[in-house]
Amino acid sequence: MIKEKNYYLNKSLFISATNTDVGKTYGCEKFAIALTNLGLKVGYFKPFETGVIDKPIDGSYMLDLIKQLNPQFDFDINEVVPYQFKLPAAPYVAKKDTKLDFEFLLNQKKKLQKKCDVLIIEGAGGLMVPIQKNMFIIDLIKKFDCEAILITPSKLGCINDTLLSIEALKNRDIKFDFYINLYQDKDTFEDVSLPFLKDYFPKINYLQEL
């Protein structure tokens, strides 16, 4: 479950996942609402969105929600999703010849944080999705000095994916919590995956219970 209000003050939460289509945007939505219910003002930042045709779908959805929850967060979509690429691929591939400015992203993060108590940052794909040749989403979490929220699926194979992602976060000394998104194979999850997860982890968190 979500922690007490003071824990989140002046924090940035980086929502990542074990892979693509696991539920990062859904996780951002759930955390935004839960934190608002704690009495906190929330903000949103998605440094990269790929597969953008007319507008960034995930970023636009979240920005609309955030503005309802925190009217002081008066930024436009280009400020909230500064890098928008047409190709639905990892940022490293989708950016083509675009040069990424990480100092700009750090400054943008600071700018957005001024209008909220907690800034929710959404990644692209999973932890090891490449941004540069030797820089991955997990490295951006470290660079942004964020606490990570790892979203993991309920489907067959989630044990392996979850443990590998947790190992990667621990190896980089990134503080994290993980939440299972009960959406795939949820009818068989209790029989197939939950027995090990319950024995291995002291506590299991579900996005649906936020």
Backbone bond lengths (Angstrom), bond angles and torsions (degrees), N, CA, C in turn:
res aa  C-N    CA-C-N  psi(-1)  N-CA   C-N-CA  omega(-1)  CA-C   N-CA-C  phi
1 M - - - 1.459 - - 1.534 110.13 -
2 I 1.319 115.69 166.65 1.451 121.00 -177.75 1.531 110.12 -72.65
3 K 1.337 115.77 146.87 1.466 121.09 -177.17 1.523 110.58 -80.49
4 E 1.338 116.07 178.57 1.465 120.21 -177.91 1.523 110.92 -72.49
5 K 1.323 114.67 162.95 1.465 122.86 -172.26 1.526 113.20 -54.42
6 N 1.322 118.05 -50.17 1.467 120.94 -174.55 1.524 113.12 -60.91
7 Y 1.325 116.50 -25.67 1.466 120.11 -179.84 1.532 111.26 -61.59
8 Y 1.330 116.65 -33.39 1.468 120.83 -171.90 1.523 113.88 -94.52
9 L 1.332 118.07 -11.17 1.461 120.10 -176.54 1.526 111.71 -57.38
10 N 1.335 115.55 131.57 1.467 123.02 177.23 1.531 113.26 61.73
11 K 1.321 115.93 25.89 1.454 120.16 178.28 1.525 111.01 -103.34
12 S 1.338 114.33 159.79 1.458 121.79 168.04 1.516 107.01 -116.84
13 L 1.313 116.43 127.59 1.456 121.75 177.84 1.522 108.56 -108.05
14 F 1.302 116.46 120.94 1.465 121.16 -179.48 1.524 108.18 -99.04
15 I 1.330 115.41 112.82 1.461 121.10 -178.98 1.526 108.92 -88.43
16 S 1.326 115.38 113.15 1.460 120.49 176.96 1.527 108.53 -126.24
17 A 1.320 116.51 -171.51 1.461 119.27 -174.70 1.515 110.69 -156.36
18 T 1.322 114.48 172.24 1.462 119.79 178.17 1.526 111.37 -74.63
19 N 1.336 117.13 -19.51 1.464 120.83 -178.39 1.524 108.67 -169.13
20 T 1.315 116.53 -175.78 1.451 120.82 176.07 1.531 110.04 -77.99
21 D 1.323 116.31 157.39 1.473 122.81 178.84 1.523 113.27 56.88
22 V 1.321 116.10 37.80 1.465 120.74 177.34 1.529 110.88 -101.89
23 G 1.332 117.08 -22.15 1.466 119.67 176.30 1.512 115.18 124.51
24 K 1.341 117.60 34.98 1.468 119.54 -179.65 1.526 111.93 -64.50
25 T 1.336 116.73 -46.83 1.466 119.06 -178.60 1.526 110.75 -65.40
26 Y 1.315 116.31 -39.67 1.461 120.84 175.10 1.524 110.23 -60.93
27 G 1.331 116.37 -40.77 1.463 120.93 176.79 1.512 111.70 -63.48
28 C 1.331 116.86 -41.15 1.473 120.74 177.09 1.527 110.14 -60.56
29 E 1.321 115.88 -43.68 1.465 120.71 179.42 1.528 111.14 -61.66
30 K 1.322 116.02 -47.06 1.462 120.14 -178.08 1.527 111.37 -63.26
31 F 1.330 117.18 -42.72 1.461 120.20 179.16 1.518 111.13 -68.35
32 A 1.339 117.57 -39.17 1.464 120.35 179.95 1.528 110.80 -60.07
33 I 1.311 116.54 -44.49 1.469 120.92 -179.34 1.523 110.85 -69.63
34 A 1.345 116.44 -43.57 1.467 120.15 -178.92 1.525 111.47 -63.71
35 L 1.332 117.27 -41.42 1.462 120.67 179.99 1.526 111.21 -69.67
36 T 1.328 116.55 -36.46 1.468 120.07 175.72 1.522 110.26 -62.62
37 N 1.324 115.90 -39.47 1.465 120.31 179.06 1.529 112.16 -66.75
38 L 1.341 116.35 -19.67 1.465 120.37 174.50 1.526 111.92 -82.42
39 G 1.336 115.74 -6.74 1.464 119.96 -179.18 1.515 113.93 95.34
40 L 1.328 117.36 18.36 1.462 121.83 -179.24 1.524 110.97 -103.12
41 K 1.322 115.64 147.27 1.459 120.92 174.39 1.525 108.16 -88.55
42 V 1.328 116.22 127.03 1.463 120.50 -175.54 1.521 111.44 -107.44
43 G 1.327 114.79 154.34 1.459 122.75 173.96 1.514 109.14 -132.92
44 Y 1.325 116.17 175.09 1.468 120.15 -174.85 1.525 109.49 -145.56
45 F 1.339 115.21 143.05 1.467 122.33 -179.85 1.522 107.60 -148.01
46 K 1.319 116.73 127.82 1.464 121.60 173.61 1.526 107.00 -128.32
47 P 1.314 118.18 96.04 1.472 120.73 -173.81 1.524 114.15 -56.41
48 F 1.349 116.85 -37.76 1.462 121.22 -178.72 1.522 109.88 -132.20
49 E 1.315 116.31 134.36 1.467 119.68 166.24 1.518 107.72 -132.59
50 T 1.317 115.73 128.31 1.455 121.19 179.30 1.525 109.49 -108.02
51 G 1.328 116.24 168.31 1.459 120.38 -175.95 1.508 112.83 72.39
52 V 1.341 116.82 25.85 1.473 121.73 -177.60 1.527 109.41 -87.39
53 I 1.328 116.63 122.69 1.467 121.36 176.12 1.527 109.83 -103.01
54 D 1.317 117.17 -71.79 1.467 120.69 178.59 1.524 111.77 -94.54
55 K 1.320 115.78 -40.08 1.461 120.83 179.34 1.525 107.99 -156.22
56 P 1.337 117.90 158.08 1.466 119.98 176.53 1.523 110.73 -70.56
57 I 1.309 116.99 110.59 1.469 121.62 -172.34 1.526 111.80 -64.23
58 D 1.338 116.72 -50.90 1.463 119.41 -178.30 1.526 111.12 -64.81
59 G 1.317 115.65 -46.09 1.463 120.13 -178.86 1.518 112.53 -62.78
60 S 1.327 116.69 -40.78 1.470 120.78 -179.80 1.526 111.15 -66.92
61 Y 1.321 116.01 -41.45 1.462 119.90 178.38 1.525 111.04 -60.42
62 M 1.340 115.27 -46.38 1.455 119.40 -178.05 1.518 111.86 -69.79
63 L 1.318 118.08 -38.02 1.464 120.09 -179.97 1.528 110.65 -63.94
64 D 1.327 116.86 -41.17 1.466 119.96 176.79 1.531 110.60 -59.87
65 L 1.323 116.31 -43.61 1.462 120.21 179.47 1.527 111.42 -64.43
66 I 1.324 116.16 -45.30 1.470 120.62 -177.95 1.523 110.84 -61.90
67 K 1.315 116.98 -39.47 1.472 119.73 -179.89 1.527 111.49 -66.12
68 Q 1.330 116.67 -30.23 1.464 119.51 174.07 1.526 110.74 -70.24
69 L 1.315 116.25 -39.47 1.460 121.25 -177.18 1.527 112.30 -78.35
70 N 1.339 116.01 -33.29 1.462 121.51 -176.99 1.529 109.37 -140.38
71 P 1.332 118.36 86.16 1.468 121.82 -177.56 1.528 113.93 -58.73
72 Q 1.337 117.81 -18.79 1.461 120.26 178.11 1.529 112.60 -71.58
73 F 1.311 116.41 -15.03 1.465 120.77 -178.25 1.535 108.34 -83.55
74 D 1.340 115.37 75.41 1.463 122.41 -169.66 1.531 112.71 -95.86
75 F 1.317 116.95 54.00 1.462 122.03 178.64 1.521 109.87 -104.61
76 D 1.347 116.55 157.52 1.460 119.57 176.60 1.534 109.72 -96.34
77 I 1.317 115.86 173.38 1.462 120.96 -172.34 1.530 112.35 -63.85
78 N 1.314 117.63 -32.04 1.464 120.05 -179.37 1.527 112.23 -72.80
79 E 1.321 116.58 -23.74 1.459 119.88 174.81 1.521 111.46 -79.71
80 V 1.318 115.30 -32.28 1.459 120.93 -177.05 1.538 111.34 -85.07
81 V 1.330 116.86 -34.42 1.470 122.31 175.93 1.526 107.67 -122.88
82 P 1.323 118.24 80.14 1.465 120.86 -172.12 1.523 115.20 -70.08
83 Y 1.314 117.95 -30.89 1.467 120.69 178.82 1.521 109.14 -111.09
84 Q 1.330 115.53 113.01 1.465 122.53 -178.43 1.526 108.48 -122.62
85 F 1.338 115.80 123.03 1.460 120.73 -175.85 1.524 110.19 -124.89
86 K 1.308 116.62 143.67 1.463 122.78 -175.29 1.522 112.47 -73.49
87 L 1.311 117.54 -42.61 1.462 120.84 -175.22 1.528 111.17 -69.51
88 P 1.338 118.79 127.11 1.470 120.79 177.90 1.527 110.55 -79.30
89 A 1.322 115.03 81.38 1.465 121.36 -176.06 1.519 108.48 -150.82
90 A 1.331 115.89 177.16 1.464 120.04 175.39 1.527 109.72 -57.72
91 P 1.346 118.08 146.13 1.469 119.94 179.27 1.522 113.44 -51.27
92 Y 1.320 117.61 -36.24 1.478 120.88 179.38 1.526 111.29 -56.28
93 V 1.319 116.73 -40.17 1.466 121.55 -179.53 1.527 110.62 -85.74
94 A 1.331 116.23 -45.19 1.467 120.90 -174.03 1.522 112.98 -64.85
95 K 1.331 117.42 -29.59 1.467 120.28 -176.17 1.525 112.97 -70.89
96 K 1.336 117.06 -20.22 1.465 122.65 -178.83 1.535 110.04 53.01
97 D 1.334 118.08 -114.34 1.474 120.26 -176.69 1.524 113.61 -94.06
98 T 1.320 117.15 2.06 1.469 120.14 179.67 1.522 110.26 -66.40
99 K 1.310 116.51 130.83 1.460 121.19 177.17 1.529 108.30 -91.55
100 L 1.297 115.66 124.47 1.455 120.84 -178.15 1.517 110.56 -86.53
101 D 1.318 116.24 133.82 1.460 123.01 -178.31 1.538 108.34 -108.71
102 F 1.318 116.38 101.60 1.462 120.13 -176.03 1.529 112.00 -77.04
103 E 1.310 117.43 -24.86 1.465 120.06 174.02 1.527 109.34 -66.78
104 F 1.323 115.84 -40.02 1.464 120.90 175.38 1.523 110.33 -60.54
105 L 1.333 117.90 -43.59 1.465 120.99 179.98 1.522 111.44 -63.74
106 L 1.320 117.13 -39.86 1.467 120.42 177.25 1.527 111.07 -63.03
107 N 1.317 116.07 -42.85 1.465 120.26 179.05 1.528 111.13 -67.06
108 Q 1.330 116.34 -36.93 1.458 120.16 178.16 1.522 110.65 -65.35
109 K 1.310 115.76 -40.37 1.465 120.91 176.36 1.532 110.39 -58.00
110 K 1.322 117.13 -46.84 1.464 121.38 179.03 1.529 111.48 -61.98
111 K 1.318 116.07 -39.48 1.470 121.21 179.65 1.533 111.02 -63.17
112 L 1.321 116.84 -44.99 1.461 121.32 -179.11 1.519 111.33 -68.37
113 Q 1.322 117.05 -34.00 1.466 121.32 -178.40 1.527 112.73 -64.70
114 K 1.320 116.64 -23.90 1.459 120.04 -178.08 1.532 112.48 -67.02
115 K 1.317 116.95 -18.75 1.467 120.54 -176.89 1.532 112.85 -106.43
116 C 1.337 116.29 16.92 1.469 117.90 -179.15 1.525 110.41 -155.44
117 D 1.319 115.42 165.12 1.465 121.47 173.55 1.525 111.12 -86.45
118 V 1.321 116.00 -34.82 1.464 122.37 -178.97 1.517 108.76 -134.22
119 L 1.322 116.91 125.57 1.459 121.29 176.91 1.528 108.52 -99.82
120 I 1.324 115.57 121.38 1.459 121.88 177.00 1.523 107.89 -94.54
121 I 1.323 116.28 120.80 1.459 121.74 -178.09 1.525 108.53 -111.26
122 E 1.315 116.45 127.37 1.463 120.96 -179.50 1.521 110.52 -103.54
123 G 1.315 115.54 128.58 1.457 120.36 178.32 1.511 112.22 -81.80
124 A 1.338 115.01 -170.23 1.467 122.43 177.45 1.528 107.51 -123.25
125 G 1.328 116.40 119.37 1.457 118.95 -179.05 1.518 111.98 66.47
126 G 1.329 115.57 -144.94 1.459 121.13 -179.12 1.513 113.05 -95.40
127 L 1.312 115.91 -175.53 1.469 122.20 -175.28 1.524 113.52 -60.70
128 M 1.315 117.00 -36.54 1.460 120.07 -174.55 1.520 113.34 -99.87
129 V 1.314 117.45 20.88 1.464 120.81 173.36 1.528 108.73 -69.37
130 P 1.343 118.02 128.41 1.467 120.29 -175.68 1.531 113.76 -77.21
131 I 1.326 114.09 140.49 1.464 121.92 173.84 1.533 109.06 -107.60
132 Q 1.308 115.50 -49.96 1.456 123.61 170.20 1.525 107.11 -119.90
133 K 1.320 116.80 176.96 1.466 120.08 -178.02 1.521 111.90 -55.53
134 N 1.325 116.75 -41.39 1.462 121.24 -177.96 1.522 112.12 -120.52
135 M 1.326 116.12 30.07 1.462 120.08 177.91 1.523 109.04 -138.92
136 F 1.323 115.17 130.11 1.453 121.79 -175.19 1.528 109.33 -122.25
137 I 1.333 116.30 170.23 1.468 120.51 179.88 1.531 110.58 -53.70
138 I 1.304 117.51 -40.14 1.468 120.50 -179.38 1.528 111.42 -62.15
139 D 1.332 116.73 -31.57 1.469 120.31 177.46 1.522 111.15 -72.31
140 L 1.331 116.23 -31.56 1.461 119.58 177.17 1.526 110.37 -68.05
141 I 1.332 117.21 -36.36 1.468 120.71 175.73 1.524 109.62 -58.29
142 K 1.319 115.92 -44.86 1.471 121.19 179.48 1.530 110.70 -65.49
143 K 1.323 116.16 -43.57 1.469 121.28 -178.88 1.525 110.90 -63.48
144 F 1.321 117.12 -36.87 1.461 121.78 179.23 1.528 112.73 -80.10
145 D 1.323 117.15 -6.67 1.471 122.82 -179.10 1.526 110.30 55.89
146 C 1.329 115.25 53.44 1.462 121.54 -177.68 1.526 111.03 -107.50
147 E 1.312 114.85 159.77 1.456 121.04 163.07 1.524 106.65 -88.59
148 A 1.322 116.58 137.40 1.459 120.43 -177.51 1.523 111.47 -94.20
149 I 1.310 114.80 143.87 1.455 122.21 167.24 1.523 105.62 -114.85
150 L 1.325 115.85 112.80 1.457 121.23 -178.54 1.523 109.12 -94.22
151 I 1.337 116.12 120.88 1.459 121.33 175.87 1.528 107.73 -95.01
152 T 1.330 115.89 126.85 1.455 120.34 179.72 1.530 109.09 -121.91
153 P 1.326 117.85 151.81 1.462 120.43 -177.51 1.520 112.26 -86.61
154 S 1.326 114.97 168.73 1.465 120.60 177.11 1.520 111.74 -99.85
155 K 1.316 117.00 3.65 1.462 120.38 -175.12 1.530 111.83 -77.00
156 L 1.319 115.72 165.64 1.457 121.91 174.56 1.526 108.86 -56.41
157 G 1.316 117.11 130.28 1.461 121.64 -176.19 1.510 113.23 103.43
158 C 1.340 116.17 -7.05 1.468 119.16 -176.39 1.529 112.25 -66.37
159 I 1.323 117.81 -27.29 1.474 119.71 179.23 1.526 109.83 -61.68
160 N 1.315 115.85 -51.95 1.466 120.88 179.67 1.522 111.09 -59.73
161 D 1.333 116.77 -49.03 1.468 121.09 -177.39 1.525 111.53 -61.97
162 T 1.326 116.05 -40.44 1.465 120.62 -179.01 1.524 111.18 -67.31
163 L 1.315 117.31 -46.63 1.460 120.60 -177.99 1.519 111.94 -65.62
164 L 1.325 117.32 -40.13 1.467 120.28 178.53 1.531 111.05 -63.99
165 S 1.326 116.34 -42.62 1.468 120.15 -179.91 1.527 111.25 -66.32
166 I 1.322 116.59 -40.07 1.464 120.34 178.31 1.523 110.72 -65.06
167 E 1.326 117.47 -39.98 1.470 120.83 176.32 1.523 110.45 -59.01
168 A 1.318 116.91 -43.31 1.467 120.73 -179.75 1.527 111.23 -63.22
169 L 1.330 117.69 -42.40 1.462 121.01 178.81 1.528 111.41 -65.32
170 K 1.323 116.59 -42.38 1.465 120.12 178.49 1.520 111.51 -64.49
171 N 1.311 117.55 -38.79 1.470 121.24 -179.33 1.519 112.33 -64.18
172 R 1.326 117.56 -23.28 1.468 121.37 178.68 1.528 111.55 -104.16
173 D 1.322 116.23 10.44 1.471 121.42 178.38 1.520 112.38 54.99
174 I 1.325 115.82 43.37 1.459 121.43 177.73 1.527 108.61 -99.98
175 K 1.316 115.56 124.39 1.462 120.11 177.20 1.526 108.84 -70.48
176 F 1.321 117.87 138.97 1.457 119.79 -174.67 1.528 111.66 -154.77
177 D 1.318 114.15 159.95 1.460 124.03 163.62 1.513 106.30 -125.99
178 F 1.329 117.62 154.49 1.460 118.05 174.97 1.524 110.27 -124.94
179 Y 1.334 113.98 145.69 1.462 122.14 -177.64 1.524 108.81 -130.20
180 I 1.314 115.29 133.23 1.457 120.75 177.42 1.522 109.26 -88.03
181 N 1.327 115.14 132.68 1.465 120.92 175.58 1.530 107.63 -98.14
182 L 1.317 115.92 108.81 1.470 121.19 -178.09 1.529 110.27 -80.49
183 Y 1.318 116.15 86.47 1.461 118.22 -179.28 1.526 112.70 -138.81
184 Q 1.326 118.69 -33.82 1.458 120.96 178.22 1.522 109.64 -107.77
185 D 1.320 116.21 136.40 1.476 121.83 -179.49 1.533 111.63 55.16
186 K 1.326 116.62 26.24 1.470 118.24 -174.36 1.531 112.29 -65.88
187 D 1.345 116.22 -23.24 1.468 119.03 179.00 1.528 112.33 -72.56
188 T 1.334 116.44 -24.63 1.472 120.68 -179.69 1.524 112.46 -108.02
189 F 1.335 117.31 -5.11 1.462 121.95 -175.26 1.527 112.54 -55.43
190 E 1.327 116.81 -43.83 1.466 119.90 -176.18 1.532 112.03 -64.18
191 D 1.315 117.21 -30.25 1.461 120.53 179.88 1.528 112.61 -88.71
192 V 1.328 116.55 -35.61 1.466 120.84 -170.02 1.530 113.67 -91.07
193 S 1.322 117.63 -42.73 1.473 120.94 -172.18 1.523 114.71 -116.14
194 L 1.334 116.80 -36.38 1.460 120.27 -173.34 1.531 114.58 -61.26
195 P 1.337 120.54 -36.63 1.469 118.85 -178.85 1.530 113.22 -55.07
196 F 1.325 117.60 -44.57 1.461 119.43 177.95 1.522 111.45 -69.74
197 L 1.321 117.40 -45.40 1.464 120.67 -177.35 1.528 111.27 -59.03
198 K 1.325 116.91 -39.99 1.470 120.61 179.00 1.524 111.64 -66.26
199 D 1.318 117.07 -36.43 1.467 120.52 179.05 1.524 112.14 -74.94
200 Y 1.331 116.60 -32.03 1.465 121.32 -172.95 1.530 112.17 -85.34
201 F 1.334 116.39 -39.81 1.458 120.73 -176.15 1.533 110.39 -105.97
202 P 1.338 117.24 140.14 1.473 119.62 179.86 1.520 112.85 -67.46
203 K 1.344 116.14 -24.38 1.465 119.81 -178.13 1.518 109.67 -148.71
204 I 1.301 116.85 140.03 1.467 122.54 176.49 1.516 108.45 -112.60
205 N 1.344 116.06 127.76 1.460 121.58 177.45 1.523 109.83 -108.68
206 Y 1.322 116.45 140.31 1.466 122.00 177.72 1.523 109.85 -119.03
207 L 1.330 115.66 137.03 1.463 119.09 177.68 1.522 110.95 -58.07
208 Q 1.305 116.50 -37.68 1.450 120.89 -175.39 1.534 112.28 -65.86
209 E 1.331 117.67 -15.13 1.452 120.46 -179.00 1.526 113.66 -100.25
210 L 1.325 116.86 3.30 1.468 119.90 178.36 1.537 110.35 -64.58
